[in-house]
Amino acid sequence: MSDSGHSHHYVISRMKFVVMLTVAIFILEVVGGILTHSLALLSDAGHIFADILALGLSWGALVLSSRPANHKKTYGYIRAEVIAASINGATLFLVAIWIFIEAYHRISQPVPVKSLEMFVIAVIGLLVNLVVFFRLKGVAEHNLNVKSAFLHVLGDMLASVGVIIGGIIMLFTRLYLVDPIISVLIGLIILRGAFSVIRESADILLEGVPRNLQLNDLESVLRKVEGVEDLHELHVWSVTSKDAALSCHVVIKEQSTHSAQKILDQIRSRLKKQFNIEHTTIQFECGCCTTPSPECIFTENRRSA
């Protein structure tokens, strides 16, 4: 098995473990929220339910994206992860709206909360969330799909901290208004993560330039390659959160195919080393030709795995 294949299966196994842990937390907090009358705990449980959907969707997308390319889908199913990320972002948004609505009702009519039980359940939830957090942290940096699931978990972990603080305050002050206030803060955290994921996944689906790349810098590097006289029709787009593709027309002097190949190798080498772009489609045009013809065009359509 290749390193990339091994890494992909490693991420899938981690996601499976995380899904099972998250289901356990959800059951605990739903029962606990009902028994303690805590909206903050139920809000956290609602967020966890979205986590389960998100993690399950991410897990499924990872499995689907491991399927090989075919004559119908030449890139394979790698964008399934981006679609999963955008759906996860939407669910985060809906969960936040539900929390705001419920918090409004609780602020209007505060409900007594069993603070000690709420505190104990939140602590257990936080401990499990910490395990989940560290299981996903390393892989979330390089995969938008896992990042979207990771943000669900991060928001839930912060929510658990908020519930714990609220439980302590209510335990000593009986100020039950703290419960919906904490819920609103949880909702704001969730909402922020939702916008981040939706924006990034939309950029990829719209084939925007990768966020860590400046098109002017890339163009400048290509123009400095020896033998390149001009270039046009330069396009760079995101295939996934970690893979980018490029196509352009490069104008060179009339020369042998062997010499043109050296220029092509230099271009591809710089794209890989400086911008981590391996999927390229480069078309050569001779500067001597006003109208391109088969005799003076070198075309290289190349897709590197």
HUFENJO-V423026 format. One record per pair of residues at least 4 apart in sequence whose C-alpha atoms are under 8 Angstrom apart, sorted by sequence separation. I is the first residue (numbers start at 0). GAP is how many residues later the second one is. If there is no record, write none. Layout:
[[I	GAP] [I	GAP]]
This chain:
[[0	4] [1	4] [2	4] [3	4] [4	4] [5	4] [6	4] [7	4] [8	4] [9	4] [10	4] [11	4] [12	4] [13	4] [14	4] [15	4] [16	4] [17	4] [18	4] [19	4] [20	4] [21	4] [22	4] [23	4] [24	4] [25	4] [26	4] [27	4] [28	4] [29	4] [30	4] [31	4] [32	4] [33	4] [37	4] [38	4] [39	4] [40	4] [41	4] [42	4] [43	4] [44	4] [45	4] [46	4] [47	4] [48	4] [49	4] [50	4] [51	4] [52	4] [53	4] [54	4] [55	4] [56	4] [57	4] [58	4] [59	4] [60	4] [61	4] [62	4] [68	4] [69	4] [72	4] [77	4] [78	4] [79	4] [80	4] [81	4] [82	4] [83	4] [84	4] [85	4] [86	4] [87	4] [88	4] [89	4] [90	4] [91	4] [92	4] [93	4] [94	4] [95	4] [96	4] [97	4] [98	4] [99	4] [100	4] [101	4] [102	4] [103	4] [104	4] [105	4] [113	4] [114	4] [115	4] [116	4] [117	4] [118	4] [119	4] [120	4] [121	4] [122	4] [123	4] [124	4] [125	4] [126	4] [127	4] [128	4] [129	4] [130	4] [131	4] [132	4] [133	4] [135	4] [136	4] [138	4] [139	4] [142	4] [143	4] [144	4] [145	4] [146	4] [147	4] [148	4] [149	4] [150	4] [151	4] [152	4] [153	4] [154	4] [155	4] [156	4] [157	4] [158	4] [159	4] [160	4] [161	4] [162	4] [163	4] [164	4] [165	4] [166	4] [167	4] [168	4] [169	4] [176	4] [177	4] [178	4] [179	4] [180	4] [181	4] [182	4] [183	4] [184	4] [185	4] [186	4] [187	4] [188	4] [189	4] [190	4] [191	4] [192	4] [193	4] [194	4] [195	4] [196	4] [197	4] [198	4] [199	4] [200	4] [201	4] [202	4] [203	4] [208	4] [212	4] [213	4] [214	4] [215	4] [216	4] [217	4] [218	4] [219	4] [220	4] [223	4] [237	4] [238	4] [239	4] [254	4] [255	4] [256	4] [257	4] [258	4] [259	4] [260	4] [261	4] [262	4] [263	4] [264	4] [265	4] [266	4] [267	4] [268	4] [269	4] [270	4] [271	4] [284	4] [288	4] [291	4] [292	4] [0	5] [32	5] [68	5] [69	5] [105	5] [112	5] [139	5] [141	5] [168	5] [169	5] [202	5] [212	5] [222	5] [237	5] [238	5] [254	5] [269	5] [270	5] [271	5] [291	5] [32	6] [68	6] [69	6] [139	6] [140	6] [168	6] [169	6] [202	6] [203	6] [208	6] [221	6] [222	6] [237	6] [238	6] [270	6] [271	6] [285	6] [32	7] [68	7] [138	7] [139	7] [222	7] [236	7] [237	7] [270	7] [284	7] [288	7] [32	8] [33	8] [67	8] [68	8] [138	8] [169	8] [222	8] [235	8] [236	8] [251	8] [31	9] [32	9] [66	9] [67	9] [168	9] [235	9] [236	9] [66	10] [135	10] [139	10] [235	10] [267	10] [285	10] [29	11] [64	11] [65	11] [234	11] [235	11] [284	11] [285	11] [28	12] [29	12] [32	12] [64	12] [65	12] [165	12] [233	12] [234	12] [267	12] [284	12] [28	13] [63	13] [64	13] [136	13] [165	13] [233	13] [234	13] [283	13] [284	13] [63	14] [64	14] [135	14] [232	14] [233	14] [282	14] [283	14] [28	15] [29	15] [64	15] [218	15] [232	15] [233	15] [282	15] [283	15] [28	16] [63	16] [64	16] [162	16] [165	16] [231	16] [232	16] [282	16] [283	16] [132	17] [230	17] [231	17] [281	17] [282	17] [61	18] [230	18] [231	18] [263	18] [281	18] [282	18] [25	19] [60	19] [61	19] [162	19] [230	19] [280	19] [281	19] [24	20] [60	20] [132	20] [161	20] [229	20] [230	20] [280	20] [281	20] [131	21] [132	21] [214	21] [228	21] [229	21] [279	21] [280	21] [25	22] [227	22] [228	22] [229	22] [279	22] [280	22] [24	23] [25	23] [57	23] [60	23] [227	23] [228	23] [278	23] [279	23] [128	24] [132	24] [161	24] [227	24] [228	24] [278	24] [279	24] [226	25] [277	25] [278	25] [21	26] [22	26] [57	26] [209	26] [226	26] [277	26] [278	26] [56	27] [57	27] [128	27] [129	27] [158	27] [208	27] [209	27] [277	27] [128	28] [157	28] [207	28] [208	28] [209	28] [21	29] [22	29] [207	29] [208	29] [21	30] [53	30] [206	30] [207	30] [56	31] [125	31] [154	31] [206	31] [245	31] [124	32] [206	32] [243	32] [244	32] [249	32] [251	32] [253	32] [18	33] [53	33] [203	33] [204	33] [243	33] [244	33] [245	33] [246	33] [247	33] [248	33] [249	33] [250	33] [251	33] [252	33] [253	33] [53	34] [125	34] [154	34] [203	34] [204	34] [209	34] [242	34] [243	34] [244	34] [245	34] [246	34] [247	34] [248	34] [249	34] [250	34] [251	34] [252	34] [253	34] [52	35] [124	35] [125	35] [154	35] [202	35] [203	35] [227	35] [243	35] [244	35] [245	35] [246	35] [247	35] [248	35] [249	35] [250	35] [251	35] [252	35] [18	36] [203	36] [226	36] [246	36] [248	36] [250	36] [17	37] [18	37] [53	37] [122	37] [203	37] [225	37] [49	38] [121	38] [122	38] [151	38] [154	38] [224	38] [259	38] [121	39] [14	40] [49	41] [121	41] [122	41] [151	41] [224	41] [256	41] [49	42] [121	42] [150	42] [224	42] [253	42] [14	43] [15	43] [14	44] [118	44] [46	45] [49	45] [117	45] [118	45] [221	45] [117	46] [11	47] [46	48] [118	48] [221	48] [45	49] [117	49] [118	49] [147	49] [220	49] [11	50] [11	51] [115	51] [114	52] [115	52] [114	53] [143	53] [7	54] [114	55] [115	55] [42	56] [114	56] [112	57] [143	57] [217	57] [7	58] [228	58] [84	59] [88	59] [84	60] [87	60] [91	60] [83	61] [84	61] [87	61] [81	62] [212	62] [38	63] [80	63] [81	63] [84	63] [112	63] [38	64] [80	64] [84	64] [111	64] [110	65] [109	66] [38	67] [109	67] [106	70] [105	71] [106	73] [36	74] [105	74] [106	74] [36	75] [37	75] [36	76] [37	76] [103	76] [35	77] [36	77] [40	77] [102	77] [35	78] [101	78] [102	78] [35	79] [37	80] [102	80] [35	81] [40	81] [102	81] [35	82] [99	83] [98	84] [99	84] [31	85] [32	85] [98	85] [31	86] [57	87] [99	87] [57	88] [98	88] [31	89] [95	90] [96	90] [57	91] [95	91] [28	92] [94	92] [95	92] [27	93] [28	93] [53	94] [54	94] [95	94] [53	95] [94	95] [95	95] [28	96] [143	96] [92	97] [143	97] [50	98] [53	98] [91	98] [92	98] [142	98] [143	98] [91	99] [141	99] [142	99] [24	100] [141	100] [50	101] [91	101] [92	101] [49	102] [50	102] [91	102] [92	102] [24	103] [90	103] [47	104] [88	104] [89	104] [46	105] [47	105] [88	105] [87	106] [88	106] [20	107] [21	107] [88	107] [47	108] [88	108] [89	108] [46	109] [87	109] [88	109] [21	110] [20	111] [85	111] [43	112] [84	112] [85	112] [84	113] [17	114] [43	115] [85	115] [43	116] [84	116] [85	116] [17	117] [82	118] [81	119] [13	121] [14	121] [13	122] [40	122] [81	122] [39	123] [81	123] [10	128] [39	139] [38	140] [39	140] [42	140] [37	141] [38	141] [39	142] [43	142] [39	143] [38	144] [81	158] [80	159] [81	159] [78	160] [78	161] [77	162]]
